[in-house]
């Protein structure tokens, strides 16, 4: 394939993925905004008003970065895992695999669709957050970098889940029993410095902790972890998961009978 043909193939996959979720925005974009608003009302206003400041910020301001990134994580993951598994279930993925389109472009196209949904939902949630908090962005570049890298990472993770899934039930196992616990234990609602030393050490194993704290540093300028270390961990996870996902596609694992 020529470069223009590859570009056309990539744009076609991305456009299909984008239209897939934006046509039903009431089901894909609006619910996270409503859910986040409820988080702010319940945890920020009702419970947060009874909690003292954390690192010089009100509890409402402190939870803003985590709630924004949580929406990016869940929606990036959900978009790719549902889309790719649906393509497997309907056998339409076979048409892509037998086409001249390289597997890395197929992977990049699905991931880009997940990133698009994650970023759009994240921006909508950010606008909702502005009604509850008047936070000032500490570093726009760092905030956007973590925003983007997190969406990429969990889009790839969603595709890997979809490759191994054998039923629609299988695409909910990882989000329910792995992703949700790791997200809630990733420091969204608290600083790990509030935990006993043993649980602080356990928390440091959680990769989502580094994403949330680096994003919190980008918005508020505070973090429980070293930013350079956090970025290295995120990039290493992206590199590893992308390589693994490409290997699975090249081998046809979970797709070819």
PyMOL commands that set and color helices and strands:
alter all, ss='L'
color gray80, all
select helices_A, chain A and resi 3-22+25-28+30-50+59-89+93-97+103-129+140-164+170-184+192-194+197-203+207-220+227-251
alter helices_A, ss='H'
color red, helices_A
deselect
rebuild
show_as cartoon
